[in-house]
């Protein structure tokens, strides 16, 4: 359980029960992880100073200028997300498998017959997947001390406006499912639980997330004297985030009041929350090769300006036992749609270095600085409270990547590791929190085969994300959130096939 005052600003479920964006979404859509080709993934994305890989169109665009020939490649992947939920001393494990297209790209090279000056021009066009949101989880409790209906009833008795997406669905009227009624005698709302003071029902909640962020990169690059490589990318982002949950309770009352004096046997509440849209950014970078052994890279990314759209819908089904029959009553909310609104992510600054030992192998390092508190929604007049929440709970962080590759003839062995800094400030955490303040840790490895004009790479990436609270509902009796702690690990297997010409 979690005290009520910890993260009110970031709860997906409870921001005045209104259809609005929250500070966590600003951070979620500002974090990118190693994607692109299998070779890049195997080195944990540490390609900023190396170049010659189409994934660098989305990191350091100077990498497109390293190409000496034209190339086409394709990268499908299999992702398996495993989520462990801890709730009231019990653990519940769930997994989610899905296929993605992590990359498809084309690079065209114009070699210029000059011994000095401009040696080549390059054009690159690629799709690189930057983030995955996919996960499934569930929690179960066989003897609950409170109910979601208590949260709804407490809101009704507080005098707040009735929310048609939540407590409005549970009312005993012509639109509702009948699980909460109004007693004119004492002027209060009741449900079967608080009316009889009887709990101990079973509860199950399933939670799902899906979607991702992909970038369509259009890049130009130039090679000067095989010493200085410059590139620039216009990035067009597609964003799709979907979150849903189903909450079920099984009280099985046998002597209650309920709808038309029937007994509440069970009920379920379901919510769908979707965000989609597109964005644009610009990035440019340089790779400098002072000697054949060493490459140094720098890149800067402008904020991504997103135009987003949100919709949400909820429904509730209650099943009642009558003396001689059983009846199911379903209530559905309207579908709420927002007008287009804007989200601006932070600036990103990258520095990298690589040691290339000819055809033998290489070692590469990369660091990225991001001030996540710079993410904000526009116009500020409409989002001032949420933007203040972003500034309060977010901070700057450094993302670190390292990778290595060693060649045995046509075969290459690869490995890498990455650490993505925690974007949350200390104000995000309360004293005695169960949450770790560590960032996201990733390990990778792979193998590649290179022929005269064809190559194939395979990579495995294991990513461990920090644990986080999932707020279910407030227990009015103790004024606390019922909040399982979730921790997700992701395993990815990616295969790239490509041809040079």
N, C-alpha and C positions, 0 to 999 in steps of 0.2 A: 504494500500500500504506500501511497505517496501523499504528503501534505498538500492541501488544496492550493497553497500559494506558490508552488514551485515553478510550474511552467504553463500558467494560464494562457500566455500569449502564443504558445506553440502548439497547443492541442488541436489536432485535426477535428476532433469531435465536439469540442466545447469552446468556441469563441462566440459567446452570446448566442449559441445555437444558430448562427447566421451563416448564409452562404458567402464566405469570404476567404481570401487567401491568408496564409499565415507565415510567420517568420521561418519556420522549418522548410517550407517550400522554396524560399529564396536561397537557402543554403543547399538544399538537395539539387536544385537546378544549376548551381554554381560549381559543383564538384564533378570532375572528369577523371576517368581511370584509363589505364593502358589498353588501347584497342588497336584496330587497324589490321596489319598483316600478322601471320603467325611468327615470322622472324622477329618483328618488333615486340610482340607479346612475350616471346621467349627471353628477350633481354629486358623485360619489365618496362618497355617503353623508353629506355635510355638511348635514344637515337638522335638527340638534338645536335650533337657535333659530328655524327657519322654521316647522315644523309643517305641518299641512294635507296630509300625505302619510301613507298607512297604514304605510309602513316605519318611521315614528317610534314606532309602538307597541312596537317591539323596541329602540329607542335612547333617545329622550326621550319618554315617554308623554304629556307635556303637549301634544305636537303634535296629539293627537286633539281637543283643545279648540279648535283654530283653525278647525275645520270649521264652515261656516255652513249646510250642507245635507247631506242623506244621500247616500251614494255606494257604488257597488260596482265593483270592478276585478279584473283577472286578468292575470298576467304569466308567460308561458312564455319559455324561453330556450334557446339553443343554445350549448354550451360546447365549446371545442376546446383540449385540453391538449397541449403539445409538450414533450417531455423529451429533453434532450441528456445522454448518459452518456459520461464520459471514463474510459477504462480502459487502462492501460499504453500511453499515448501515442495511442490511437485514440479517435475519437468515433463515437457511434451515436445516431441520431435516431429517435424514435418519436412518434406522436400518437394521441390518444384523443378521440373525439367523442361527445357525449351530450346528450340533451334533459332539461331540468328544469322543474318548476313552481317558480318563484322566489317567487311571491306570489299569494295570492287573499285578498280582504278585503271587509269591509262595515263602514260607519260609519253610525250613525243619530244624527241631531241633533234635540234638543228645544229650540226657540227659546222663550225666556221673555219675555213682554211687559213688560219692566222697563227703565226708562231708566238706572237705576243698580243696582249690586250684581250679583247673579247674572244673566248675560245668556243663557246656554245650558248645557245638559248634553249630553254626547256619550257614546255607547257604541260601542266598536270591537271587531271580531272578525276576526282575520287569521291567515294562515299566511305566515311570512317565512323564506326559506332563509338561514341564517347562514354555512355553510361547505360547500365541496365538496372531496372527497378524491380525485377521479378523476384518474388518470394511468397511463400505460403506459411501460415502458422495457425495453431489453435491452442486453446486452453480449456480445461475441464475441471469442474469442482462438483463433488457429489453432495455437498452439504453447505449451501451458501447462506451467509448470515444477513444478506440484503438482496435487493432486486433492482433491476433497471427501472421497474415501475415505481420504485421509491424515489428515484431521481426525477422521473417525470412528475410524480405527484407533488414533490417538494417544490418544483418550479411552478406548478399551477397554484399552489397555496402561497407562494411568495408574491403573487399579484402581478407577475410579469405577463407580457402578452403571450398568448398561446401560439406556440410555434407549430405550423402545419406539417413540419418535417419530423417532429419528434413527439412531444406529449399530445399534440393534436390528434395523432393517429390512434392513440390509446383510449380516447374518450368514449363514453357511452352516449352517442348521439347518432344521427342518421349517417354521418360520414366515418365515424371511428370504429375501432374494433371492440370497444366495450369493456376494456380491462380496468378503466378508471371511471368512477362516477362522482357526482356532486351530491352531497347530503345537505338539503336545505335546512335541516334542523339546526346544525351547528355551523353552516356556511363554510364547509371544508370539502376538499376532494379526498377520496379514499381509493385504495385498491385492495384486493383480497389479502395481501400480506399485512399491511399496516392496520387494516380493519380488524383482523383477527389476531395480530401479533404473532404470526406463525411463519417460520421460514424453514430452512433445511432442504430446499429444493435443489435438484441438479441443474447445473448451468454449463453450457458449452458455447464458446465463441470461436468462430473461424475467421481468419484475417488473410486477405490476399492483396498483393501489389503486383503490377505489371507495367510494361512500357519501357521507354528508354529515350536517350537523346542521340541523334545522329547528325553528322555534318556532311554537307555536300561542299567539297572544297574545289575552288577554281584557282589555279596557281600559275605564276610565271617565275622563272629563275634564270640567272645568268652566271656564267663561269668566267672569271677574269684571271688569266695566267695560271690556272690550276692552283691558285693561292687564295683567292677571295671568291666566295660563293654567296650570291644574294638571292633572296626569294620573297615573294609576297603572296598571300592567300586571301581571297574573299570567301568567307565561310557563311553558308546558309544552313541554319539549324532547323531540324524538325524535332519537336518535343511531344511526347505522349506519356501521360502518367495516369494510371487508373488504380484506385484503392476501393476495396469493398470489405464489408464484414457482415456476418450473420450471427445474431445473438439469440440463443434459445434457452428457455427455462421450462422445467417440467415439475410444477408444484403438485399436480394431481390432487387438488382439493376435493373433498367429498361431502362437505356440509356447509358450503359457502354461500355467498351472495351473488357476485358476478353479474353477467348479462342476464336480465330477466330472472334473477334469483337462481341462475344456473351455476355450475361449479367450473372454475377455470382449471382445465386439465393441463394445458401447455400453451406457450406462445413463442413466436419468433419475430425478430425485428431485423430488417435488412437495409443496408445503405450502400449506394454506389456514388462515388465521388471521382470525377474525371477532369483532367486538365489537358488541353492540347493547344498547339500553336506552332509558330515558327519564329526564327530570329536571324539576325545577321551580325557578323563581326568582321574585323580586318586584322590581319597579323602579318608581321614582317620579321625577317631574321637574316643573320649573316653567319657564315662559317669561315674561319680563317685557318689556313694551313701554313704555319711558319716554316715547318720542316715536314718531310714526308711522314715522320713518325707521329706527329702531333696534330690534332684538330681541336679548335676552340669555337664554340657556338654561343650566340646570344639571340634571343627572340623576345618580342613584345606582342601581346594580344590586347586589342581594345576590348572594352566591355561588350558582351553580347546583348543586343537589344531585342527582347522577345515581345511579340504580340500574342497574348494568350486568351483563352476562352475556357470558362469553367461551367460544368453542369453537375447537378446533384439530384438524386431522387431517393426516397425511402418508402418502405412499405412494412406493414405489420399484419400478422395473422394470429388470431387467437382461437383456440379450440375449447369448446364448452361441453360439459356433460349435463344433459337434461335427464329427467327421471327415466325416459324411455328411448332417448336418442342422443346423438352427438352432433354438434354443429360447428362448422368452421366459418369464421368471419374475417375478411381481409379488408384492410384500408390502405389506400395508396396516396402518397403525396403528389402534388404537381411536380413536373420536372422544372427545376430552376436553372435558368441560363443567365450568365453574366454577359454584359457587353464586353467587347475587346478591351483589355487593359495591358499595361506594359510592365515588364520586369527587366531591370538592367543588372547584369552580373558584374563582378569586380574586374579590374585590370589584372593581367597576368604577366609576370616577368620571369624569363627562363635564362639560365646559364648552364653550359655543358662543356665537357672536355672528353677527348678520347685519344687513346694510344693505339695506333694501327701498326701491327708488326708484319707488314706486307701480306703475303698469302698465308701466313701462319695463324694469325688470330688477332684479337683486339680486346680492349677493355674500355668501357665507356661509363661516364658518370653524368648525372643531370640533377639540377636543383631548380625548383619553381617556387616563386613567392606569390601568394594570393592574400589580399586583405578582404576576408569574407564579409566584414562589416560594411563594405562598400556596396553590397547588393541592396537594391531598393526598388519599390514599386512606384509607378507614376500614374496619374499626377499625385504629388505628395499630399495635396489637400484631401484626397480621398483615402490615402493609405498612411497617414501620418502615424497612427497608433501602431500599425504593423511595422513600419519602417523604424520606429523607435524601438520596437522589440528586436528587430534585426541588429541594430546598433548595440543593444544591451547584451544579447546572448552570443554574438559572433565576434571573432577576433581574426587576426592575421595568422597564417600558417605557412610552413615550408613543406613542400613535397619533394622527396628524395628518391632517385632511381639509380640503379647500378646494373650493368649487364656485361657479359663476356661471351666471346665466341672463339672456338678453336677448330681449325680445319685439318681434316685427314683426307687429303686428296679431294674428291668430289663431295665428301660428307663433312658436315659441320655440326659440332656439338655446342649447345648454348645453355646459358643459365642467367638468372637475374633475381633481383629483389627490389621492392619498392615500399616506401613508407609515406603515407598521405597524412599530413598533420591534422590534428583535431581542430575543426573550425569553431568549436564552442568555447566561449569565455567562461570564467568561473561563475558568472551570474546565472549560467544555465543550470548549474548544479546546486543542490541544497546540502547542508551539513549532514554527514552520515549517509550520503547517497550510495546506492548500490552500483551506480554507473561508473565505468572506467573512464578516465580522462585521456586514455591513449588514443592514437589515431588508427588508421586502417593499414594493415600489414599484408603484403602480397609477395609470394614466391613463384618463380616460373622456371621452366626448362623446355628444351626442345631439340629437335634434330632436323637437318635440312640436307637436301640433295640438289646439286647443281650440275646440269649438263651444258651442252654447247648453247642451246637456245631455250631449253625448258628447265624449270626448277620446281621443286615441291618442298614445303616446310610443314612441320607439325609442332604445335606448342601446347603445353599444359600450364595453366595458371590457377593457383590457389589463393583466394583472398579472404581474409578474416576481417569482418567489419566490427566496430565497437558495439557493445550492447546499448540498448535504448529502452526507455519506458514506452509502453503502449497504453494510453489512457482509455479505459472502458467506460466507466461512469462514476459519479460521485455517490458515496454512501452517506446520506444525510445524517444518519445516527452518529457518525464519528467525524463527519466533515472532511473526508479524505477520498482521494481517487482510489479506485481499484485498478491497479496498474501492473500488469505482468511485465517482466523484464525479458526482452527478446534479444537474441544474438544470432546473426546470420553469417554463414560461411558459403562461399561460392567457388565451385570448381568449373573450369572451362577448358575444353579441348577444341583447338582451332586448326584448320588445315588450309594452307594457301597453295594454289597452283598458279604458275605464271609462265609467260613466254616472252622472250626478248627478240627484237627484230630490228 
